[in-house]
Amino acid sequence: MNSIILTIASINNGHIMFDEGPTGWDLITGNVSGSEFIGGLLDAVWRAMYHGLYKLTRIVFGNIQNVLNDGILRSRNILNSTPQEWNETAFAFIKGVAENAAIPVAGCIITFIFCWQLISMVQESNQMHNIKPETIVLLLMKLAICLLVCANSFKIVCGLFDLGHWATDKITFVEIGGDEINFNLVLEEDPEECSFGEVMAMLVNLIMTVIAEGVVYILNVVMIIKVSMWYLEILIYASAAPIPFSTFINKEWGQVGMNYLRKMLAMSFEGFFMIVAFGIYEAMVINIIGSTGNAPDKYMMSIVTTCGCGCGLIMILNKTGSIASSIFNAH
């Protein structure tokens, strides 16, 4: 019996012939050595642990995609809405501030600038002896137009935002879906050899995936905060719209109004650039996680790069304001 159990190779006609090893029936009947039994038992344990960790990693991996989709979709829906749709109460409050507080201040500024321009005209024209009637008419027309612009300044600012909103609606996205990302391409479900090292490598993959999931949750919170802060900034700037618009009556003072107009145009397109950043990030995530290669190094690199791209997205979202300002020469 012992000679049968311990025989691994036999000599047949001068050639060494290897047996296939212990079978499942041998394990049941005990026709194996102690070391082979322990080796088979350990292999079964490692394989069971590997499969369990693999399933957990796959679940967390799929949750990353769902969280990422939900966060970006929520941020995009906020960006695709108007300030009134975003928060009707805040919009009504800011509109009341612009009409009840800013317009009277703008009227005082218009009166001051108009009187200042009349005084300058008298000084330059030899006490009104050389002033032509069409000059007075032109000045009065400028005053009327400036008053009209100030009275409708809040509507003008909302119109600038509608322009940026129209450009945002024209952007199409590449949606991240399960059909585009195959998990089996980056992690092997049933390796040929399953050892303690393979189990530990899968455990590390699970830990990295959980960390990546936490990063994605933080990313979603930062995106929503950034978008909300952008709307608040627009509303605060819009509340004082009549004041800079009141400077258009004078050429020198008019630079204040022009700078404000460029600033509001840049802020209106800041949401457009944030939408572009979201689209680039989605395309990058598809290419990173959907890359083929042998596991586990490719998978770990994909997860680490995904987290890095998430941090990059946060930084680029914070720079969209300066990008828009530089494009429209606003400061």
Buried (B, 14 or more C-beta within 10 A) or exposed (E): EEEEBEEEEEEEEEEEEEEEEBEEEBBEEEBBBEEBBEBBEEEEEBBEBBBEBBEBBBEBBEBBBEBBBEBBEBBBEBBBBEBBEBBEEBBEEBBEBBBEBBBEBBBEBBEEBBEBBEEEBEEEEEEEEEBEEEEEEEBEEBBEEBBEBBBBBBEBBBEBBEEBBEBBEEBEEEEBEEEEBEBEBBBBEEBEEBBEEBBBBBBBBBEBBBBBBEBBBBBBEBBBEBBBEBBBEBBEBBBBBBBBBBBBBBEEBBEBBBBBBBBBBBBBBBBBBBBBBBBBBBEBBBEBBBBEEEBBEBBBBBBBBBBEBBEBBBEBBEEBBEBBBEEBEBE
